[in-house]
Amino acid sequence: MNNRRFVFWTLTPGLAILAMLALVSIAGALYFSVMDRSLRYADYDFAGLYNYHRLLADRRFLNALRISVIWEVVTVVGALAVATLLSVMIFETVRSLWVRNLICLAFLAPVLLPRVAAAFIWRFLYSPSLGLINYLASLVGIGPIEFLADPSLALISVAVVDIWQWGLFFTVIMLKLLETLPKDPIEAAQLDNARTWEIHAFVTLPMLKGPIISLALVKAVESLRSFDLIYVMTGGGPGTTTETLDLYAYQAGINLGGRISYASAMSILLLLLTTIVFTLVWRGIRKWSV
């Protein structure tokens, strides 16, 4: 048996199980989305596209869609910006490999925390009466600040936790990538009297374009699964200022009368939007990276 056949027959059972699980759940959601199923009643009828039509006129759904887009942009850009700045700073200032590895080990700790644990830790840090952040702010005469209760601060306050977890993790990856780059282009730029920021802006980071794109796509997919973090920290509030699409689907399907069909229609729309957007982004990135 050659290598290709070995790989094919090794992966086929696992991929078949994954495909079956995905298709069964999607088919179930699609079936319920065209019904009027509610947990309050045992019987239900065919409703066609009624749930989809209602969603397009649902202001709460449109608000959740807007919040989801903001959440995606802020967390992806924020995590990559933190990773780029910190990795370059450590690469330039810390020469000892042992110290660098120690820093990397510390930076891996946040992402190893379960989302729920990280959410509770930061809820305590944000506390207006007992939190460390408000205590430090009070030393300079600021506060108390209602990080999670102020509608203008709640979403960015939760996003900071996500960026803290994934930005530090990406810092470790980018630092290790910087260490593997060839020295010749960097030394040539130094001979041309290029400044440090110019070397990284025009030499090292362009050489890492492919890995950075991969990290952005991974983070974009991961940010779609932030339900537990947002639910524990704010529950979608105050009001609906931090309510993303998955959180609204949960509220509609479980808490607001058990409207299973309405929540299923929302999930199907989220699946379609995600597939279309990621396909377009992927095609754009492929053209740009050529």
Solvent accessible surface area in square Angstrom, and as a share of the most:
residue,aa,sasa,rsa
1,M,170,0.76
2,N,90,0.46
3,N,126,0.65
4,R,208,0.76
5,R,153,0.56
6,F,124,0.52
7,V,78,0.45
8,F,119,0.50
9,W,149,0.52
10,T,81,0.47
11,L,96,0.48
12,T,46,0.27
13,P,78,0.49
14,G,38,0.37
15,L,105,0.52
16,A,56,0.43
17,I,95,0.48
18,L,115,0.57
19,A,49,0.38
20,M,113,0.51
21,L,107,0.53
22,A,49,0.38
23,L,118,0.59
24,V,100,0.57
25,S,70,0.45
26,I,67,0.34
27,A,59,0.45
28,G,28,0.27
29,A,25,0.19
30,L,91,0.45
31,Y,102,0.39
32,F,64,0.27
33,S,0,0.00
34,V,34,0.19
35,M,25,0.11
36,D,74,0.39
37,R,58,0.21
38,S,13,0.09
39,L,103,0.51
40,R,163,0.59
41,Y,128,0.49
42,A,96,0.75
43,D,114,0.59
44,Y,78,0.30
45,D,98,0.51
46,F,146,0.61
47,A,28,0.22
48,G,15,0.15
49,L,131,0.65
50,Y,121,0.46
51,N,6,0.03
52,Y,32,0.12
53,H,129,0.57
54,R,84,0.31
55,L,0,0.00
56,L,120,0.60
57,A,80,0.62
58,D,27,0.14
59,R,207,0.75
60,R,78,0.28
61,F,6,0.02
62,L,83,0.41
63,N,34,0.17
64,A,0,0.00
65,L,53,0.26
66,R,132,0.48
67,I,6,0.03
68,S,16,0.10
69,V,84,0.48
70,I,62,0.32
71,W,6,0.02
72,E,32,0.14
73,V,85,0.49
74,V,44,0.25
75,T,0,0.00
76,V,22,0.13
77,V,93,0.53
78,G,15,0.15
79,A,0,0.00
80,L,29,0.14
81,A,47,0.36
82,V,48,0.28
83,A,0,0.00
84,T,32,0.18
85,L,130,0.65
86,L,43,0.21
87,S,0,0.00
88,V,27,0.15
89,M,107,0.48
90,I,10,0.05
91,F,19,0.08
92,E,53,0.24
93,T,97,0.56
94,V,29,0.17
95,R,173,0.63
96,S,50,0.32
97,L,109,0.54
98,W,178,0.63
99,V,55,0.32
100,R,22,0.08
101,N,70,0.36
102,L,90,0.45
103,I,43,0.22
104,C,10,0.06
105,L,120,0.60
106,A,62,0.48
107,F,39,0.16
108,L,55,0.27
109,A,53,0.41
110,P,10,0.06
111,V,33,0.19
112,L,138,0.69
113,L,57,0.28
114,P,87,0.55
115,R,32,0.12
116,V,65,0.37
117,A,35,0.27
118,A,0,0.00
119,A,0,0.00
120,F,115,0.48
121,I,78,0.39
122,W,33,0.11
123,R,107,0.39
124,F,121,0.50
125,L,40,0.20
126,Y,11,0.04
127,S,24,0.15
128,P,56,0.35
129,S,97,0.63
130,L,134,0.66
131,G,2,0.02
132,L,94,0.47
133,I,52,0.26
134,N,7,0.04
135,Y,129,0.49
136,L,93,0.46
137,A,16,0.12
138,S,63,0.41
139,L,115,0.57
140,V,109,0.63
141,G,71,0.68
142,I,92,0.46
143,G,45,0.44
144,P,102,0.64
145,I,44,0.22
146,E,82,0.37
147,F,31,0.13
148,L,35,0.18
149,A,57,0.44
150,D,47,0.24
151,P,81,0.51
152,S,92,0.59
153,L,58,0.29
154,A,0,0.00
155,L,26,0.13
156,I,80,0.40
157,S,4,0.03
158,V,0,0.00
159,A,1,0.01
160,V,58,0.33
161,V,0,0.00
162,D,0,0.00
163,I,24,0.12
164,W,70,0.24
165,Q,3,0.01
166,W,43,0.15
167,G,0,0.00
168,L,25,0.13
169,F,55,0.23
170,F,1,0.00
171,T,1,0.00
172,V,17,0.09
173,I,54,0.27
174,M,0,0.00
175,L,1,0.01
176,K,69,0.29
177,L,46,0.23
178,L,1,0.00
179,E,44,0.20
180,T,106,0.62
181,L,20,0.10
182,P,76,0.48
183,K,108,0.46
184,D,106,0.55
185,P,49,0.31
186,I,19,0.10
187,E,92,0.41
188,A,52,0.41
189,A,14,0.11
190,Q,102,0.45
191,L,150,0.74
192,D,115,0.59
193,N,133,0.68
194,A,31,0.24
195,R,150,0.55
196,T,69,0.40
197,W,145,0.51
198,E,44,0.20
199,I,12,0.06
200,H,7,0.03
201,A,44,0.34
202,F,142,0.59
203,V,29,0.17
204,T,0,0.00
205,L,39,0.19
206,P,66,0.42
207,M,74,0.33
208,L,6,0.03
209,K,71,0.30
210,G,42,0.41
211,P,48,0.30
212,I,40,0.20
213,I,20,0.10
214,S,59,0.38
215,L,17,0.08
216,A,23,0.18
217,L,31,0.16
218,V,81,0.47
219,K,0,0.00
220,A,15,0.12
221,V,76,0.44
222,E,12,0.05
223,S,3,0.02
224,L,57,0.28
225,R,162,0.59
226,S,2,0.02
227,F,60,0.25
228,D,50,0.26
229,L,0,0.00
230,I,1,0.01
231,Y,85,0.32
232,V,27,0.15
233,M,8,0.04
234,T,29,0.17
235,G,30,0.28
236,G,1,0.01
237,G,12,0.12
238,P,38,0.24
239,G,72,0.70
240,T,47,0.27
241,T,41,0.24
242,T,0,0.00
243,E,3,0.01
244,T,9,0.05
245,L,5,0.03
246,D,37,0.19
247,L,0,0.00
248,Y,6,0.02
249,A,15,0.12
250,Y,70,0.27
251,Q,23,0.10
252,A,0,0.00
253,G,4,0.04
254,I,96,0.49
255,N,79,0.41
256,L,73,0.36
257,G,29,0.28
258,G,2,0.02
259,R,62,0.23
260,I,41,0.21
261,S,3,0.02
262,Y,7,0.03
263,A,13,0.10
264,S,13,0.08
265,A,0,0.00
266,M,1,0.01
267,S,47,0.31
268,I,13,0.07
269,L,33,0.16
270,L,48,0.24
271,L,75,0.37
272,L,92,0.46
273,L,67,0.33
274,T,33,0.19
275,T,77,0.45
276,I,97,0.49
277,V,78,0.45
278,F,46,0.19
279,T,57,0.33
280,L,112,0.56
281,V,64,0.37
282,W,124,0.44
283,R,154,0.56
284,G,39,0.38
285,I,34,0.17
286,R,144,0.53
287,K,164,0.69
288,W,156,0.55
289,S,47,0.30
290,V,162,0.93
